[in-house]
Amino acid sequence: MTKPDILQVGYYPEWDQDPLDAAFNMHKYFEADDKDAFLANVGPSIKGIATRGELGTTQAMLDACPNLEVVSVYGVGYDAVDVAACTARGIAVTNTPDVLTDDVADLGVAMMLAQSRGMIGASQWVRDGSWEAKGLYPLQSRVWGKKVGVLGLGRIGFEVAKRLAGFDLDIAYSDVSAKDYAPDWTFIQDPVALAEHADFLFVTLAASVETRHIVDKDVLDALGPDGMVINISRAGNIDEAALLDALEAKTVGAAALDVFEGEPALDPRFLALDNVMVQPHHASGTYETRKAMGKLVYDNLAAQFAGKPLLTKVN
Ligand code: 8YV
């Protein structure tokens, strides 16, 4: 049997790449110098697209591949894929939910703890000799017993809240409706009211046109100079310009961010700030989770071309 032709949008580690190469003809878009010519050449033969959450697909890719059947996303977020356009063309879209939930929650909580307790600076204080030369490290802010607002109590938000309950944080959340699986936590639907209530505001929403800039100047003002915002979702959920203004003016106390507009080329204003922790979009970046994500990308493609039901279809 001839191997199906797949357009590969971005890099995968070798333990994912090798099985994909064995089962499919992988056409590596990310290695092509002339992307338009590459798409024009391979597009008509392409039956599947393998991409990553933050890379998604472009309109040019969809237009160049008239025989496309499936887009398999390595990531839970599929906001970078035009799912409505895919559905209209009969193209299935799959993602990698569940397997990354706990690791993403772990990183979010770790960022919150590390930023609150000044751990990056404290490590530097030891390494550069400041401890010996200057003495005790400046005091930092307590975490336990404070109030957290979780904006979006889906799978990842739930795991964040569950972890923070172990730190004796008072937990409130916002979502489209109160969740019966969260009877002990306070439902505050309005994001401004949630931020007003919270010391720590976690952004754990699936990104969409509706949630774009849901964390805006009003939410940031409500969070206030002692508040911290933690984003492990998508940059677009926060008005980044408003956040930079607030961090510079210290009308918001701090931020811990794994995602940025235009990443990996983030706004240089972030780098001049000492009240922000920056991470390179690696909340799902453990061997265990990334291997499970890669397997799901493969399994969805294999199912499609074996005529079997897709494992994690989103449309
Ligand atoms: C990325 C993600 O896909 O799950 C998501 O939506 O954004 C991430 O897991 C990951 O960085 C791999 O590119």
Boltz pocket constraint, residues with backbone or C-beta under 6 A from the ligand:
constraints:
  - pocket:
      binder: B
      contacts: [[A, 52], [A, 53], [A, 54], [A, 74], [A, 75], [A, 76], [A, 77], [A, 78], [A, 96], [A, 100], [A, 233], [A, 281], [A, 282], [A, 284]]
      max_distance: 6.0
